Amino acid sequence: MKKANLFVIGASKCGTTSLYEILKEHPNICMSNLKETGYFAKKTNHRKNVNYESYYYHYDDEKVIGEVSPIYSELNVVPWVPREIHNYNSDAKIIYIIRNPIKRMESVWKQTMSTGHWREKIYEQKFGVNINIMPLDFKKAIFNYPPFLEASKYWEQIQEYRKFFNDNQIKVILFEDFVNDPDGVMANIYDFLGVEKVDVSNQDVHLNPSQGKTMINPKYKKVSKLLQEINKRLKMPYIIKRFVKSKVSKPIPQNTIEGNLKKDILNILEEDIIKVLSYADKNINYWKF
């Protein structure tokens, strides 16, 4: 098998799941069987027992081979990723989906609450990086937990990739464009990848939405961990797991970024926003804050 040559690096909650599913359907693109391999974000000791090519066991001489891992654009946590990808394949192409950072962080809050970042060291489990558990306080999470404010410094992330890859190897697309004009955006992406255009008008670009997500009720935190261990050993049927989850879960508290908090965040991100929108050939007022 030839080397993977496409890396969709994120950002999280910017349509990466939808893009992955669409790319999977292209006859000349082989996407990893696992959407987020996170392989190049893993420290060496977390990577040594993984055969990267096993993610592409279904490869059948496609022109493009790729994966989608939003952790690759959280370089404040895993700064070695651009270098590692370059060492693996210096001819690879990079796609980066970005979104109004305020809306993205509100969505990330629901995602991380749902997936348990507030009760487990997810980064350590998956990548071998020791990051504290996410604060349950929304404002503290924004300023202190990696996928929020730091991961919204899109220009900072791109700059690190530009140290290793030429600009003609990097494509920045906007989540809002992807939602409003999926055909146009995908035609642009197919052209970037050098594959024939295909019709995506019947594809759903609203996969993995934030609406309706729930979280484990903090008062059942210990119980939920016990149930996780039981499930690992006994493999409970899905219907039982769903019933148990419904009993120990609750709706995620609704939090929005507005007022002084919004001003503080935009003051921090202002220069980054201007530069990344310019790089993406967009008007600097594109997001209309």
C-alpha positions as CSV (number, residue, x, y, z in Angstrom):
1,M,0.0,0.0,0.0
2,K,1.2,3.5,-0.8
3,K,1.4,6.0,2.0
4,A,-1.6,8.0,3.3
5,N,-1.5,11.4,1.5
6,L,-4.5,13.3,2.9
7,F,-4.9,14.5,6.5
8,V,-8.0,16.4,7.5
9,I,-6.7,18.0,10.7
10,G,-9.9,19.4,12.2
11,A,-11.1,21.6,13.8
12,S,-13.4,19.8,16.1
13,K,-17.1,20.5,15.7
14,C,-16.6,22.0,12.2
15,G,-18.1,19.3,10.1
16,T,-15.2,16.8,10.1
17,T,-17.6,13.8,10.5
18,S,-19.7,14.8,7.5
19,L,-16.6,15.4,5.4
20,Y,-15.2,12.0,6.3
21,E,-18.4,10.3,5.3
22,I,-18.6,12.1,2.0
23,L,-14.9,11.4,1.2
24,K,-15.5,7.7,2.0
25,E,-18.0,7.5,-0.8
26,H,-15.6,8.7,-3.5
27,P,-14.5,5.8,-5.7
28,N,-10.9,7.1,-5.9
29,I,-10.5,7.9,-2.2
30,C,-9.7,5.4,0.6
31,M,-10.4,6.8,4.0
32,S,-9.3,5.1,7.2
33,N,-11.7,2.5,8.6
34,L,-11.6,4.5,11.9
35,K,-12.5,8.2,11.4
36,E,-10.1,9.5,14.0
37,T,-7.0,7.4,14.2
38,G,-5.1,10.1,16.0
39,Y,-2.0,8.1,15.2
40,F,0.4,11.0,14.7
41,A,-0.8,12.7,17.9
42,K,0.1,9.7,20.0
43,K,3.3,9.6,21.9
44,T,5.7,6.9,20.8
45,N,4.8,4.5,23.6
46,H,1.1,4.8,22.6
47,R,1.9,4.2,19.0
48,K,4.4,1.3,19.0
49,N,1.8,-1.4,19.1
50,V,-0.3,0.1,16.3
51,N,0.2,-0.8,12.6
52,Y,-0.9,2.4,10.8
53,E,-1.5,0.6,7.6
54,S,-4.1,-1.5,9.3
55,Y,-6.5,1.4,9.2
56,Y,-6.5,1.1,5.4
57,Y,-6.9,-2.7,5.1
58,H,-9.5,-2.1,2.5
59,Y,-7.2,-0.1,0.2
60,D,-7.8,-0.9,-3.5
61,D,-5.3,1.2,-5.4
62,E,-7.2,4.5,-4.8
63,K,-5.4,7.7,-5.7
64,V,-6.1,9.4,-2.3
65,I,-5.6,7.7,1.1
66,G,-6.5,9.7,4.1
67,E,-7.9,10.2,7.6
68,V,-9.7,12.8,9.7
69,S,-8.3,13.6,13.2
70,P,-9.3,16.9,14.8
71,I,-6.7,16.3,17.5
72,Y,-4.1,17.2,14.8
73,S,-5.2,20.9,15.1
74,E,-4.7,21.0,18.9
75,L,-1.0,21.7,18.6
76,N,-0.8,23.3,22.1
77,V,-1.3,19.7,23.3
78,V,0.5,17.7,20.5
79,P,3.0,20.1,18.9
80,W,4.9,17.4,17.2
81,V,2.1,16.4,14.8
82,P,3.1,18.5,11.7
83,R,6.6,17.3,11.8
84,E,5.5,13.7,12.3
85,I,3.2,13.8,9.4
86,H,5.9,15.4,7.2
87,N,8.4,12.8,8.2
88,Y,5.8,10.1,7.2
89,N,4.9,11.7,3.9
90,S,6.2,15.1,2.9
91,D,4.0,15.2,-0.2
92,A,0.8,14.9,1.9
93,K,-2.1,17.3,1.5
94,I,-3.7,19.0,4.5
95,I,-7.3,20.1,4.8
96,Y,-8.4,22.3,7.7
97,I,-12.1,23.1,8.3
98,I,-12.6,26.2,10.5
99,R,-15.8,27.8,11.9
100,N,-16.9,30.9,13.7
101,P,-14.8,30.3,16.9
102,I,-17.6,31.5,19.2
103,K,-20.1,29.0,17.8
104,R,-17.5,26.3,17.6
105,M,-16.6,26.6,21.3
106,E,-20.3,26.5,22.3
107,S,-20.6,23.3,20.3
108,V,-17.3,21.9,21.8
109,W,-18.7,22.4,25.3
110,K,-21.7,20.1,24.5
111,Q,-19.4,17.5,22.8
112,T,-16.8,17.3,25.6
113,M,-19.5,17.2,28.3
114,S,-21.2,14.4,26.4
115,T,-18.0,12.4,25.9
116,G,-16.8,12.7,29.5
117,H,-13.8,15.0,29.4
118,W,-15.0,16.4,32.8
119,R,-14.6,13.0,34.5
120,E,-11.7,11.3,32.8
121,K,-8.2,12.3,31.5
122,I,-9.2,11.7,27.9
123,Y,-5.9,13.1,26.5
124,E,-3.8,10.8,28.6
125,Q,-5.9,7.7,27.7
126,K,-5.8,8.3,24.0
127,F,-2.5,10.1,23.3
128,G,-0.4,9.7,26.4
129,V,-0.5,13.5,27.2
130,N,-1.1,14.5,30.8
131,I,-3.8,17.1,30.7
132,N,-6.0,17.9,33.7
133,I,-9.7,16.9,33.6
134,M,-11.9,19.5,32.0
135,P,-13.4,22.0,34.5
136,L,-17.2,21.8,34.9
137,D,-17.3,25.6,34.9
138,F,-17.9,26.8,31.4
139,K,-15.7,29.9,31.5
140,K,-12.8,28.0,33.1
141,A,-13.1,25.3,30.5
142,I,-12.9,27.9,27.7
143,F,-9.6,29.4,29.0
144,N,-8.0,26.4,30.5
145,Y,-9.0,23.3,28.5
146,P,-7.3,22.6,25.1
147,P,-10.1,22.2,22.6
148,F,-11.6,25.6,23.4
149,L,-9.8,28.9,23.1
150,E,-6.3,27.5,22.2
151,A,-7.7,25.3,19.4
152,S,-9.6,28.3,18.1
153,K,-6.4,30.0,17.2
154,Y,-6.7,28.7,13.7
155,W,-3.9,30.8,12.2
156,E,-1.4,29.6,14.9
157,Q,-2.3,26.0,13.9
158,I,-1.8,26.7,10.2
159,Q,1.5,28.4,10.7
160,E,2.9,25.3,12.3
161,Y,1.9,23.2,9.2
162,R,3.3,25.9,6.9
163,K,6.7,25.2,8.4
164,F,6.6,21.8,6.9
165,F,4.2,22.0,3.9
166,N,3.9,24.4,1.1
167,D,0.8,26.5,0.8
168,N,-0.3,24.5,-2.3
169,Q,-0.5,21.5,0.0
170,I,-2.8,23.2,2.4
171,K,-6.6,23.9,1.9
172,V,-8.6,25.9,4.5
173,I,-12.3,25.6,4.1
174,L,-15.1,27.3,6.1
175,F,-17.7,25.2,7.9
176,E,-20.4,27.8,7.1
177,D,-19.6,27.4,3.3
178,F,-19.7,23.6,3.7
179,V,-23.2,23.8,5.2
180,N,-24.6,26.3,2.8
181,D,-23.0,25.1,-0.4
182,P,-21.7,21.5,0.1
183,D,-21.6,20.9,-3.7
184,G,-19.4,23.9,-4.3
185,V,-17.1,23.1,-1.4
186,M,-16.7,19.5,-2.3
187,A,-16.0,20.4,-6.0
188,N,-13.2,22.6,-4.6
189,I,-11.8,19.8,-2.4
190,Y,-11.9,17.3,-5.2
191,D,-10.0,19.7,-7.4
192,F,-7.4,20.2,-4.6
193,L,-7.1,16.4,-4.3
194,G,-6.9,15.8,-8.1
195,V,-9.8,13.4,-8.3
196,E,-12.9,13.6,-10.4
197,K,-15.9,15.5,-9.1
198,V,-18.9,13.6,-7.9
199,D,-22.4,14.6,-7.0
200,V,-22.9,15.1,-3.3
201,S,-26.4,16.6,-3.3
202,N,-27.9,13.6,-1.5
203,Q,-25.2,13.6,1.2
204,D,-26.1,14.8,4.8
205,V,-23.7,17.5,6.0
206,H,-25.3,17.7,9.5
207,L,-23.8,14.6,11.1
208,N,-22.8,14.5,14.8
209,P,-24.9,17.6,15.7
210,S,-24.6,19.0,19.2
211,Q,-28.4,19.2,19.8
212,G,-29.8,16.4,22.0
213,K,-26.5,15.3,23.5
214,T,-26.6,14.3,27.2
215,M,-24.0,13.9,29.9
216,I,-23.6,11.6,32.9
217,N,-25.2,13.3,36.0
218,P,-22.2,14.2,38.2
219,K,-23.9,12.6,41.2
220,Y,-23.8,9.3,39.4
221,K,-20.1,9.6,38.3
222,K,-18.9,6.7,40.4
223,V,-21.8,4.5,39.4
224,S,-21.2,5.2,35.7
225,K,-17.5,4.2,36.1
226,L,-18.6,1.0,37.7
227,L,-21.0,0.3,34.9
228,Q,-18.3,1.0,32.3
229,E,-16.1,-1.7,33.9
230,I,-19.0,-4.1,34.0
231,N,-19.7,-3.5,30.4
232,K,-16.0,-4.1,29.4
233,R,-16.1,-7.5,31.1
234,L,-19.7,-8.6,30.2
235,K,-20.5,-6.6,27.0
236,M,-24.0,-5.6,28.0
237,P,-26.6,-5.6,25.2
238,Y,-27.1,-2.2,23.6
239,I,-30.7,-2.0,24.8
240,I,-29.6,-2.5,28.4
241,K,-26.8,0.1,28.0
242,R,-29.2,2.6,26.6
243,F,-31.7,2.0,29.4
244,V,-28.9,2.4,32.1
245,K,-27.6,5.5,30.4
246,S,-31.0,7.1,30.4
247,K,-31.2,6.6,34.1
248,V,-27.9,8.2,35.0
249,S,-27.8,10.9,32.3
250,K,-29.1,14.4,32.2
251,P,-29.3,17.3,29.6
252,I,-26.1,19.2,29.2
253,P,-26.4,22.7,30.7
254,Q,-26.9,25.3,28.0
255,N,-24.1,27.8,27.9
256,T,-23.6,30.6,25.4
257,I,-20.7,33.0,24.9
258,E,-21.9,36.5,25.1
259,G,-21.4,39.9,26.7
260,N,-18.0,40.5,28.3
261,L,-16.9,36.9,27.9
262,K,-17.4,37.2,24.1
263,K,-15.5,40.5,24.1
264,D,-12.6,39.1,26.0
265,I,-12.4,36.1,23.7
266,L,-12.6,38.2,20.5
267,N,-9.9,40.5,21.9
268,I,-7.6,37.5,22.2
269,L,-8.5,36.1,18.8
270,E,-8.8,39.2,16.7
271,E,-5.5,39.2,15.0
272,D,-5.6,35.4,14.5
273,I,-9.1,35.7,12.9
274,I,-8.0,38.4,10.5
275,K,-5.0,36.5,9.3
276,V,-6.7,33.1,8.9
277,L,-9.6,34.6,7.0
278,S,-7.2,36.5,4.7
279,Y,-5.3,33.2,4.1
280,A,-8.6,31.5,3.2
281,D,-9.4,34.4,0.8
282,K,-12.4,35.6,2.9
283,N,-13.5,39.0,4.0
284,I,-12.3,39.8,7.5
285,N,-15.9,40.4,8.6
286,Y,-17.0,37.0,7.3
287,W,-18.2,35.7,10.7
288,K,-20.1,38.9,11.6
289,F,-19.5,38.8,15.3
